[in-house]
Amino acid sequence: MVSLLKLAKITEDGVRFESPHDGTPMLLTPEASMSLQNSIASDIAMQLDDVVSVTSKDRARMEEACHRSVRWLDRCIAAHKCQDIQNLFCIVQGGLDLELRKWCCEEMVKRDTPGVAIGGLAGGEEKREFCKVVDICTSLLPADKPRYVMGVGYPEDFLVAIALGIDMFDCVWPTRTARFGNAITPYGTINLKNATFSHDFRTISGHPVPGISQSGFSSSESGKFAESTAVQSPSDKIFHCGCPACSGSLIRSEPDDQSRLEGAEQHKRTPPITRAFLHHLAGKETVGAHLLTMHNLSYIMNLTKRARDAIILDQFPKFLKEELKMRFPRSISADGKSSKDADNNLGEQMPEWIVGALKGVGVDLFAD
């Protein structure tokens, strides 16, 4: 309900709001919420909760939201008609108040739902505060049930939250940012609308495209290409992306004269899509947003798969160090000085909130 808060009035009955289309009064109750989710037979159903802006200073309102969310969970459980096939997740509230979070966790755990979500975050709070809330919640939640932090987020958020004990995420950012021409890479997010990519004939992930020469430009073109290739991955560790755009696994129909006569189509795989072509498409053709959306989702799915594999192999701390140092090559040493990986011009300084959060769970990013 966060997106409707300006239009909504929350009462014990449920959430009353006006339709954003025609102003028609509407009421969403815990029972109605469950009925709708039962009807679509989703694998996971979420309770209706009372959520308050995480930056609110009104503790009384935050406490009211916690207690009401617990009461609404009880109503959701009573109204849940598909418990055998649909997993109901409770949602822990409490803002940045750690005592309220503890109380809400304890009450939610008593209801023994199949999974637990941590809600009310990713709303403008400082990252340090976000990590504190996630850490205190995961310490109180069952280890044998999925823990889901809502509205997160960026690749570094995923990695830190996994280290803090989170299993599941959701966020619009990877697809939304794709619509603005942005591609996620292990070395940072690049905006392919920038002119520097107009002569960059590598894949999104920075890998050369077979059959496309990177040389032979005129002097002016050569300068543009050198400028574009300054934004690149470390030379010794090029990330190979398996998305349809980078791997050349898109299918196109290309009927020849005979197949046209027979009403048949010949399907061929496209070559990998270059940054230069995506630069041409971005902001002009919707297919550019489609390709970048596929890339970004593929990247996030691959990142979490590799994190899972690293956990299984008991190599997660090593994995964290490698991933985060690629993304943030400027690191803060013990003496407080900043160092930089000279091969990576994309990177930023390693955020202190990441360093502190991971130290809290025994991962020292700068230890040998």
C-alpha positions as CSV (number, residue, x, y, z in Angstrom):
1,M,0.0,0.0,0.0
2,V,3.0,2.3,0.1
3,S,2.3,3.7,-3.4
4,L,-1.3,4.6,-2.3
5,L,-0.6,6.2,1.1
6,K,-1.4,9.7,-0.2
7,L,-4.8,8.4,-1.4
8,A,-5.5,6.1,1.5
9,K,-7.1,6.2,4.9
10,I,-6.2,3.3,7.1
11,T,-8.7,2.1,9.6
12,E,-9.2,-1.2,11.6
13,D,-11.5,-2.4,8.8
14,G,-8.8,-2.1,6.1
15,V,-7.4,0.4,3.7
16,R,-9.9,2.9,2.2
17,F,-8.6,4.7,-0.9
18,E,-9.8,6.5,-3.9
19,S,-9.2,5.0,-7.3
20,P,-6.4,6.8,-9.0
21,H,-8.4,6.6,-12.2
22,D,-11.8,8.0,-11.4
23,G,-11.8,8.7,-7.6
24,T,-14.2,5.9,-6.8
25,P,-14.1,5.0,-3.1
26,M,-12.6,1.5,-2.5
27,L,-11.9,-0.7,0.6
28,L,-9.3,-3.4,0.7
29,T,-9.7,-5.6,3.8
30,P,-7.4,-8.5,4.9
31,E,-10.2,-10.8,3.8
32,A,-10.6,-9.2,0.4
33,S,-6.8,-9.3,-0.1
34,M,-6.7,-13.0,0.6
35,S,-9.6,-13.7,-1.7
36,L,-7.9,-11.9,-4.5
37,Q,-4.6,-13.8,-4.0
38,N,-6.4,-17.1,-3.6
39,S,-8.2,-16.5,-6.9
40,I,-4.9,-16.1,-8.9
41,A,-3.3,-19.1,-7.1
42,S,0.1,-17.5,-6.7
43,D,2.7,-19.6,-5.0
44,I,3.2,-16.9,-2.3
45,A,0.5,-14.7,-0.8
46,M,1.3,-11.7,1.3
47,Q,-0.7,-10.5,4.3
48,L,-2.3,-7.1,4.2
49,D,-0.2,-5.0,6.5
50,D,-0.2,-1.4,7.9
51,V,2.9,0.2,6.6
52,V,4.2,3.6,7.6
53,S,7.0,5.6,5.9
54,V,10.3,4.3,7.3
55,T,11.5,7.9,7.9
56,S,8.5,8.8,10.0
57,K,9.3,10.1,13.5
58,D,5.9,9.3,14.9
59,R,6.6,6.4,17.2
60,A,3.0,6.1,18.3
61,R,1.8,5.7,14.7
62,M,4.6,3.2,14.1
63,E,3.6,1.2,17.1
64,E,-0.1,1.2,16.0
65,A,1.0,-0.1,12.6
66,C,2.9,-3.0,14.2
67,H,0.0,-4.1,16.3
68,R,-2.5,-3.6,13.5
69,S,-0.3,-5.7,11.1
70,V,-0.4,-8.5,13.6
71,R,-4.2,-8.3,14.0
72,W,-4.6,-8.2,10.2
73,L,-2.3,-11.3,9.9
74,D,-4.7,-13.2,12.1
75,R,-7.6,-12.2,9.8
76,C,-5.6,-13.2,6.8
77,I,-4.8,-16.6,8.2
78,A,-8.5,-17.1,9.0
79,A,-9.6,-16.1,5.5
80,H,-6.9,-18.1,3.7
81,K,-8.6,-20.8,1.7
82,C,-5.7,-22.3,-0.2
83,Q,-3.3,-23.2,2.7
84,D,-2.3,-26.5,1.1
85,I,-1.0,-24.9,-2.1
86,Q,-0.3,-21.3,-1.3
87,N,2.3,-20.0,1.1
88,L,1.2,-17.0,3.2
89,F,4.0,-14.7,4.3
90,C,3.6,-12.4,7.3
91,I,5.3,-9.0,7.1
92,V,7.3,-7.6,10.0
93,Q,6.9,-3.8,10.5
94,G,8.4,-1.4,13.0
95,G,10.3,1.2,11.0
96,L,13.8,1.9,12.3
97,D,12.8,1.2,15.9
98,L,14.7,-1.9,16.8
99,E,12.5,-2.6,19.9
100,L,9.3,-2.5,17.8
101,R,11.0,-4.7,15.2
102,K,11.9,-7.3,17.9
103,W,8.3,-7.3,19.3
104,C,6.8,-7.6,15.8
105,C,9.2,-10.5,14.9
106,E,8.2,-12.4,18.1
107,E,4.5,-11.9,17.4
108,M,4.8,-12.9,13.7
109,V,6.8,-16.0,14.5
110,K,4.1,-17.2,16.9
111,R,1.7,-17.4,13.9
112,D,4.0,-19.9,12.2
113,T,3.5,-18.8,8.6
114,P,5.5,-20.6,5.9
115,G,7.7,-17.6,5.3
116,V,8.5,-14.2,6.8
117,A,8.9,-10.8,5.0
118,I,10.6,-7.7,6.4
119,G,8.6,-4.8,5.2
120,G,8.7,-1.0,5.5
121,L,12.3,-0.6,4.4
122,A,14.0,0.8,1.2
123,G,12.1,4.0,1.7
124,G,14.9,6.5,2.0
125,E,16.6,5.4,5.2
126,E,20.3,5.4,5.6
127,K,21.9,2.1,4.6
128,R,23.5,1.6,8.0
129,E,20.0,1.8,9.5
130,F,18.7,-0.6,6.9
131,C,21.4,-3.1,7.8
132,K,20.7,-2.8,11.6
133,V,17.0,-3.6,11.0
134,V,17.7,-6.6,8.7
135,D,20.3,-7.9,11.1
136,I,18.1,-7.8,14.2
137,C,15.2,-9.3,12.4
138,T,17.1,-12.2,10.9
139,S,18.5,-13.0,14.3
140,L,15.0,-13.6,15.6
141,L,13.4,-15.3,12.6
142,P,13.4,-19.1,12.0
143,A,16.4,-20.4,10.1
144,D,14.3,-23.0,8.4
145,K,11.9,-20.6,6.7
146,P,12.5,-18.2,3.8
147,R,13.2,-14.6,4.8
148,Y,12.2,-12.0,2.3
149,V,13.2,-8.3,2.5
150,M,10.8,-6.2,0.5
151,G,11.7,-3.5,-2.1
152,V,15.4,-4.3,-2.4
153,G,17.3,-3.5,-4.6
154,Y,20.7,-2.9,-6.0
155,P,23.3,-5.6,-6.5
156,E,25.3,-4.6,-3.4
157,D,22.1,-4.6,-1.4
158,F,21.5,-8.2,-2.4
159,L,25.0,-9.3,-1.4
160,V,25.0,-7.6,2.0
161,A,21.4,-8.8,2.8
162,I,22.3,-12.4,1.9
163,A,25.3,-12.1,4.3
164,L,22.9,-10.9,6.9
165,G,20.6,-13.9,6.4
166,I,18.1,-12.9,3.7
167,D,16.9,-15.4,1.1
168,M,14.5,-13.5,-1.1
169,F,14.1,-10.0,-2.7
170,D,11.9,-8.0,-5.0
171,C,12.5,-4.7,-6.6
172,V,11.4,-2.7,-9.7
173,W,14.8,-1.1,-10.1
174,P,16.5,-3.6,-12.6
175,T,13.6,-3.2,-15.1
176,R,12.9,0.4,-14.4
177,T,16.5,1.5,-14.9
178,A,16.6,-0.5,-18.1
179,R,13.9,1.7,-19.5
180,F,16.2,4.6,-19.1
181,G,19.1,3.0,-21.0
182,N,21.0,1.6,-18.0
183,A,22.7,-1.8,-17.9
184,I,23.9,-3.5,-14.8
185,T,27.4,-5.0,-14.9
186,P,29.7,-6.3,-12.1
187,Y,31.7,-3.2,-12.4
188,G,28.9,-0.6,-12.1
189,T,25.8,0.5,-13.9
190,I,26.4,2.0,-17.4
191,N,24.1,4.4,-19.2
192,L,24.1,3.3,-22.8
193,K,22.5,6.6,-23.9
194,N,25.9,8.2,-23.4
195,A,27.7,9.1,-26.6
196,T,30.8,7.4,-25.4
197,F,29.1,4.0,-26.3
198,S,28.3,5.0,-29.9
199,H,31.5,3.3,-31.1
200,D,31.8,0.5,-28.5
201,F,31.4,-2.8,-30.3
202,R,31.6,-5.1,-27.2
203,T,28.7,-6.7,-25.5
204,I,27.0,-5.1,-22.5
205,S,29.2,-7.1,-20.2
206,G,32.3,-5.9,-22.0
207,H,33.2,-9.0,-24.0
208,P,34.3,-8.7,-27.7
209,V,31.8,-9.8,-30.2
210,P,33.1,-12.5,-32.6
211,G,33.4,-11.2,-36.2
212,I,33.2,-7.5,-35.3
213,S,36.5,-5.7,-35.5
214,Q,37.4,-3.3,-32.8
215,S,40.1,-1.6,-35.0
216,G,40.3,0.2,-38.3
217,F,38.5,3.4,-37.3
218,S,39.4,6.8,-38.7
219,S,41.4,9.0,-36.4
220,S,38.2,10.7,-35.1
221,E,36.5,7.3,-34.7
222,S,39.5,5.9,-33.0
223,G,39.4,8.7,-30.4
224,K,35.7,8.0,-29.7
225,F,36.4,4.2,-29.4
226,A,39.3,4.8,-27.0
227,E,37.0,7.0,-24.9
228,S,34.3,4.4,-24.8
229,T,36.6,1.5,-23.9
230,A,37.9,3.5,-20.9
231,V,34.7,2.2,-19.2
232,Q,35.5,-1.4,-19.0
233,S,35.9,-4.4,-16.8
234,P,39.3,-5.4,-15.3
235,S,41.3,-6.9,-18.1
236,D,42.0,-10.1,-16.2
237,K,38.4,-10.9,-15.3
238,I,35.8,-10.2,-18.0
239,F,32.3,-11.1,-17.0
240,H,30.6,-13.5,-19.4
241,C,26.9,-12.7,-19.4
242,G,24.4,-15.4,-20.6
243,C,21.5,-13.1,-21.3
244,P,19.9,-13.2,-24.8
245,A,21.5,-9.9,-25.7
246,C,25.0,-10.7,-24.7
247,S,25.1,-14.4,-25.7
248,G,23.5,-14.1,-29.1
249,S,20.6,-16.4,-28.2
250,L,17.8,-14.2,-29.6
251,I,15.8,-15.8,-32.3
252,R,14.8,-14.0,-35.5
253,S,12.6,-15.1,-38.3
254,E,14.2,-14.8,-41.7
255,P,12.1,-16.5,-44.4
256,D,13.7,-17.1,-47.8
257,D,11.7,-16.9,-51.1
258,Q,10.8,-20.5,-51.1
259,S,9.6,-20.5,-47.4
260,R,7.6,-17.4,-48.1
261,L,5.8,-19.3,-50.8
262,E,5.2,-22.3,-48.5
263,G,4.1,-20.1,-45.6
264,A,7.0,-21.3,-43.5
265,E,9.7,-19.3,-41.6
266,Q,13.4,-19.9,-41.1
267,H,14.5,-19.2,-37.5
268,K,18.1,-18.0,-36.9
269,R,20.0,-16.9,-33.9
270,T,21.1,-13.3,-33.8
271,P,24.7,-12.4,-33.0
272,P,25.4,-10.8,-29.7
273,I,24.1,-7.2,-29.4
274,T,26.8,-4.5,-29.1
275,R,26.8,-1.5,-26.8
276,A,26.9,0.7,-29.9
277,F,23.7,-0.8,-31.3
278,L,22.0,-0.5,-27.9
279,H,23.2,3.1,-27.8
280,H,21.4,3.6,-31.1
281,L,18.2,2.0,-29.8
282,A,18.1,3.5,-26.3
283,G,15.5,6.2,-26.1
284,K,14.4,5.7,-29.7
285,E,13.1,2.1,-29.9
286,T,11.3,0.1,-27.2
287,V,13.3,-2.9,-28.2
288,G,16.3,-1.3,-26.6
289,A,14.4,-1.3,-23.2
290,H,13.4,-4.9,-23.8
291,L,17.0,-6.0,-24.4
292,L,18.3,-4.2,-21.4
293,T,15.5,-5.5,-19.3
294,M,16.4,-9.1,-20.2
295,H,20.1,-8.3,-19.5
296,N,19.4,-6.8,-16.1
297,L,17.1,-9.5,-15.0
298,S,19.6,-12.2,-16.2
299,Y,22.4,-10.4,-14.4
300,I,20.5,-10.3,-11.1
301,M,19.4,-13.9,-11.4
302,N,22.9,-15.0,-12.2
303,L,24.3,-13.0,-9.2
304,T,22.0,-14.7,-6.7
305,K,22.6,-18.1,-8.3
306,R,26.4,-17.7,-7.9
307,A,25.9,-16.4,-4.3
308,R,23.8,-19.6,-3.6
309,D,26.5,-21.8,-5.1
310,A,29.2,-20.1,-3.1
311,I,27.3,-20.7,0.1
312,I,26.9,-24.4,-0.8
313,L,30.6,-24.6,-1.4
314,D,31.4,-22.7,1.8
315,Q,33.1,-20.0,-0.2
316,F,30.7,-17.1,0.3
317,P,33.1,-14.7,2.1
318,K,35.6,-15.1,-0.9
319,F,32.7,-14.6,-3.3
320,L,31.6,-11.4,-1.5
321,K,35.2,-10.0,-1.6
322,E,35.5,-10.6,-5.3
323,E,32.1,-9.3,-6.3
324,L,32.3,-6.1,-4.2
325,K,35.9,-5.3,-5.1
326,M,35.0,-5.5,-8.7
327,R,32.0,-3.1,-8.1
328,F,33.9,-0.8,-5.8
329,P,37.6,-0.9,-6.7
330,R,38.3,2.2,-4.6
331,S,38.8,0.7,-1.1
332,I,39.4,2.2,2.3
333,S,42.4,0.7,4.0
334,A,43.0,0.3,7.7
335,D,44.8,3.7,7.8
336,G,41.8,5.4,6.2
337,K,43.5,6.1,2.8
338,S,41.7,5.3,-0.5
339,S,43.3,2.9,-3.0
340,K,42.1,2.3,-6.5
341,D,42.2,-0.6,-9.0
342,A,43.9,1.1,-11.9
343,D,42.2,-1.2,-14.4
344,N,38.7,-0.2,-13.6
345,N,37.6,3.4,-14.3
346,L,33.9,2.7,-13.5
347,G,34.2,2.0,-9.9
348,E,33.4,4.0,-6.8
349,Q,34.8,3.9,-3.3
350,M,33.7,1.0,-1.2
351,P,30.8,2.3,1.0
352,E,31.6,2.2,4.7
353,W,28.1,0.8,5.4
354,I,29.0,-2.3,3.4
355,V,32.3,-2.7,5.2
356,G,30.7,-2.2,8.6
357,A,27.7,-4.5,7.9
358,L,29.9,-7.4,6.7
359,K,32.4,-7.0,9.6
360,G,29.4,-7.5,11.9
361,V,28.9,-11.0,10.4
362,G,32.6,-11.9,10.4
363,V,33.5,-10.9,6.8
364,D,36.5,-8.5,6.6
365,L,36.7,-7.3,3.0
366,F,40.3,-6.3,3.3
367,A,41.7,-9.3,5.1
368,D,44.0,-11.6,3.1
